[in-house]
Amino acid sequence: MLQPEKKSFMDNLPLIGRAKKKAENYKLQFEKMSVYLEEVIHNLDRAKFGLMKDITMLDQMYDKNKRYFEELNVYIAAGETKLDHVRSYEIAPLRQEVEMSKDQVKLQQLNDMIQLADRFEKKLHDLKLSRTISLQMAPQIRVIQQNNQILAEKIESAVVNTIPLWKNQVVLALSLTRQKTALRMQQDVTKTTNTLLEQNSKMLKDSSIEIATENEKGIVSVESLKVAHENLLSTLDETLRIQQEGRQKRREAERELDRMEHELKEKVIEIASKNKELPKETGY
């Protein structure tokens, strides 16, 4: 069984013991910092890999969106051509024939063709909306890719340049700390050797002064209460302002909803009045 390491006479001296313990603590902090830096590098590399993977995925998405946009243009052009042909060479002649003959069968055919053309026109409108969305998506994809590329380059620069600087600074800090600790230890050795008997009386004096000083302090400082008071007043004012803004925004939203509802009703009435102009007879 291993015997516990015996403390030397120097370790038992208060100043020397604290200095040595402080040096050990700095060494432990340096080891923790090294582990932390390695974890940071790992996380940065993983983030960079994810960004580059997204860039490749967005390239594929851009190509698919481009093909989709081109297909929509073809479908829209073909649909508009077909719609113009039906209205010019099928609906228009049939309308003239109905106006001249008053044939109920022809009238029903005319109504069916008009409704079919209207539905087809709505489908074309949906395709045009999809084309607009597809057109907007192209620059959005490129902007995201550019931002990903910028971030990836920044991460690479951090790994190559910044992190090594961190490591160097940590090594310098450790070396300076050891140097300072060694100097303090040497100074403490000289001081302790010459004033060992006086140290206890000085410690007693310092301790008594600190205890007396601490004893005269209140449990909470007036400055802290003042800060808490000011923060409370600011919180109340800000809460009131947010509530007032919320009420104002709700009133504005209600007025906007009323306006939209009124416009919708007007549009429905307008469409209904226009539909009255078409022949209404159906059947034979």
N, C-alpha and C positions, 0 to 999 in steps of 0.2 A: 504494500500500500504506500502510495506516494505521500511524503511528508509535506505539509503546507510550507510555502516559502517563508522563511523568517525575515522580518523587517530589520533593516540595518538601523544603526543609531541615527543616521542622517534622515531616514524616513520618519523617525519618531519626532523629529523637530518640526513644529507646526508650519513654518514658512517653507521648508524644504519639501515636506510631504505634500503640501498643496501644489507646489510648482510641478512636482513630478506627476501628480494626478492630472493636472491640467494638460501636461504634455501628452499623456496617454489618451485623454479625451479628444485632443486635436487629431491624434492619429486615427482614432475611431471615426471621427467625423470625416476625415479624408477618405477612408475606406468606403464609408456610406456614400460620399459624393461621387466616387469613382463608379460605384454600382448604379447610382442615379443617372450619371452621364451616359453610361452604356444603355440604360433603359430608354433615355431620351433619343439616342441615335437609332435604336431599334424602332421606336414609334415613328420617328421621322421617315425612316426608310419604308416602313409599312404604309405611311400616308402617301409618300411619293409614288409607290407602286400602285396604290389605289387610284391616284390622279392620272397616271399614265394609262392605266387600264380603262378608265372612263374616257380618255381622249380617243383611244382606239374604238371603243363602243360608240362614241358620238360620231366618229367618221362613218361607220357603217349606217348609223341612223341618218346622217346627212345624205348619203347616197340613196337610201330607201326613200327619204322624203323628196329628193330630187326626181326620182322615177315616178313617184306618186303624183307630184306636181305636173309633170309632163303628160301623164295619163289623163289627169283631170282636164288639161287644156284640150286634149283630143276629144274627150267625151263631151265637153261643153261646146266645142265648135261643131261637132256632129249633131248634138242635140239642138242647137240654135238653127242649124241648117234645116234639120227635119221639121222643127216647129214652124219656121217661116214657110216651108213648102206646104205643110198641112193647112196653115191659115190662108195662104194665097191661092192654092190650087185645089183645095178640097172644101174648106169651110166657106170661103167667099163665094164660089160658084153655087154651092148648095144653099147658101143664104138667099142668093138672088132667085134661085129656083123656088124656094119656099115662099118668098114674097110675091112671086107671080102666080104660083099654083095654089097656095094655101093648103097644100097637102099635109094632113096630120102625120102621116108616116114619115115624110121627109122632115117635118118639123121636129119629130122625136129624134131622128138621126142627127139633125143639126145640133140639138141640145146635147146629145151624147158626145158628139165630136168636140163641141166647145168645152164641156166639162173635162174630157180626156186631155185636151190641149192645156187647160188650166192646171190640171194635176201634173202634167209633164213639165210645164213651166216652173211649178214649185220645186220639182225635182232638180231642174237646172239651177234654180236659185240655191238650193242646198249644196250642189256641187261647186258653185261659185264661192259660197262661204267656206267650204272646205279648202278650196284653192287659196283663198286669202290666208287662212290659218297656216296652210303649208308654206306659203310665201313668207309669212312672219317667222316661222319656225327656223328657217335657214340661218338668218343672222343670229338668232338666239343660240343655236347650236354652236356657231363659230365663236360667239362671245364666251360661252361656257368653256369651250376648248382653250381659248386664249388665256382665260383666267386660270384654268388648270395648269397650263404650261408655265405661266408666270410663277404659280405657287410651287410647282415641281422644281423649277430652277432656283427659287429662293431656298427651298429645303435642301437641295444639293449644295448650294453655297454655304448654308448653315453647317451641314455635316462636314464639308471640306475645310471651311475657314473658321467658322465661329466656335464649333465644339472644341477643336484643338486649342484655340485661344483660351477657352474655359479651363481645359486641362492644365495648360501652362500656368495660368493664374493660380489654380489650386495648388500646384507644386510650389510655386513661389510663395504662396501664403503659408504653406506648411513649413517650408525652409525658414522663412522669416520668423514664424512662430517658435520653431525649435531654437533658432538663434536667440530670440528674445528670452525664451525660457531658460536656456543655458546661462545667459547673462544674469538673469534674475537669481538663478540658483547660486551662481558664484557670489553675487552680491549678498544673498541671504546667508551663505556660509560664513562670510567674513563678519557680517553684522551679528549673526547668532553667536558666533564664537566670542565676540567682544562684549555683547550685551545680553547674554542669556538670562542673567539674574534680573535684569531690568525689564525684561519682556513681559513677565507675568503682571507686574504692577501697571505697565502701560496698557496691557490687554484689559485689566480690570477697569482702569480709568475709561478707556474707549467704550467698553461694554456698558458701564454705568451711564455715560453720557448718552449713548444711543438709546438705552432703555428709557431714560428720563425724557429724552426728546420724543420718542414714540409714544410714551404715556400721555404726553400733553396734546397729542393729535386727536382730533375727533374721528368718529367712525366714517364720516363722509366729509369731503372738503366742500367749502362754499362754491368754489369754482366749478366743481362737478355738478352741483345742484343747479347752478346758473346755466350751464350748458344744457342740461336735461330740460330745464324750463324753456329755454329758447327753442330747442328742438320740438317740444310739445306744442308751443304756439305756432311754429312753422307748419307742423303736421296738421293742426286744425285749420289753418288758413288754406293750405294746399287741398285738403279734403273738401272744404267748402267750394273752392274754385272748380275742382273736378266735378262736383255734383251740379253746380250751376252750368258748366259747359255741357254736361250730359243732358240736362233738361233742355238746353237750347238746341242741341243736335237732334233730340227726339222731336221737338216741335218742327224743326226744319224738315226732318224726314217725313213727318205726317203731311206737311204741305206738299212735299214732292210726290208722295203717294196719291194725294187727292188730285194733283195735276195729271199724273200718269193715268189715273182711273178716268178722269174727264176726257183726256185725249183718246183713250181706248174706246170709250162710249161713242165719241164723235166719229171715230174711224169706222166702227161697226155700223152706225147709222148711214155713213157715206156709202159703204159697200152695199148695204141693203137697198139704198135708193138707186144705186147703179144697176143692181141685179133686176130691178123692176122693168128696166128697158128691154130685157130679153123676152122672147115669147114664152108664155107660161103654159100653153096648152100641151098636154101629154096624152098619150093613148090614141086610139083610132077614131 
